[in-house]
Amino acid sequence: MKRSILLILFFLVLLTACNPFAEPDTMLTEYQSRLSRVIDSEPAQLQPVNVTGLPRLRERLATVEKVDVNFLEFLSLHGCELQVLIAEKNSIMGKVMTPINELRYQVSFIQKGKQCLMIISDSEMQQSLQQIITLKVQQLPAHIWNAVWVSEGIAGLMTRSKGYLPILREESGVDSASQSLHEMLALSAELREGNYATDLGSLGKIQQQWHYGHQIGQLLNSMSLLTEHLTSATAMLKHRIDEQPICYKKQASRQATVMNQFFMNIYIGKVQPYIAMVSQAADQLLPLINRLAEGGGTANFRQYVNSTLSMNSKDSLYNRYVYAVKQHTQAWQALLDQCGMRPAVN
């Protein structure tokens, strides 16, 4: 039984290796190679697309002024849960909290602190606690930021060491990543609006999903890969259009017929669906991650957002990708039009 399973797995791997269209990088390499032969044009050299990596942790960290809380001052607050919370924070484990647990602590402090204000009779202590709560409310956006951008989860979500988005959308996990980003934005909005009773129990699940998901890093890789190969393929198409036309006076030749079959079977049948899937993933994920990246980080981090994540910056990876797709589409349209084969638009 075990041997049969191993044989099946072996043949599956073998079939995948023999099918150049099973993976994005081999598919695009095969597309470019076949295109070169079909239109009889020298392959254009790939021009690597520079993609900035996620900045180091210290460039993502939002610094927060330490609030000194006199533990002894609150020991006398019988019936107030704040003293227990402060004791936990002052423990060995409390002093090395992860950004997520730090956020949980700050929210809990604000919530329990407000409850304590209602039972404190000492006006001086009440004033002292109110000042601390006010400062912690002001600092909360920084703790929310760190819970996102200084976490292990975001490093996993953004890493570019895990390849490309897969050919099949259902294997990509994009919908799950989109949902988790929506959930994080919703939690952030609730806290910023002062809803400190918001359940933060889902934070761990969100971070775990990011840590093992890698979807945004894979999306960036896929956009970079497509930009490189489509730009190169466009150069080959334009060479035939401008310098060595395949057809004259829109009269289709035998080579044009082969070219049209290649266009329909390989570009429309294989490459274009992947382009559509990557574009849809970008439309789903990039607006959300950009919203989470608003208003924080160092100058280097802002530069990273503008060059790598932004959908608005002219020279961002996304807009270079969109431009490459547009240029490639127009080149195919022009070449097919030369041969009177341009598909009709309904």
Buried (B, 14 or more C-beta within 10 A) or exposed (E): EEEEEEEEEEEEEEEEEEEBBBBBBBBBBBBBEBBBEBBEBEBBEBEEBEBBEBBEEEBBBBEBEEEEBEEEBBEEBEEBBBBEBBEEBEEEEBEEBBBBBBBBBBBBBBBBBBEBBEEBEEEEBBEBBBEBBEEBBEBBBBBBBBBBBBBBBBBBBBBBEEBBBBBEBEEBBBEEBBBBBBBBBEBBEBBEEEEBEBEBEBBBEBBBBBBEBBBBBBBBBBBBBBBBBBBBBBBBBBBBBEEEEBBEEEEBEEBBEBBBEBBEEBBEEBBBEBBEBBBEBBEBBBEBBBBBBEEBBBEBBBBBBBBBBBBEBEEBBBBBBBBBBEBBBEBBBBBBBBBEBBEEEE
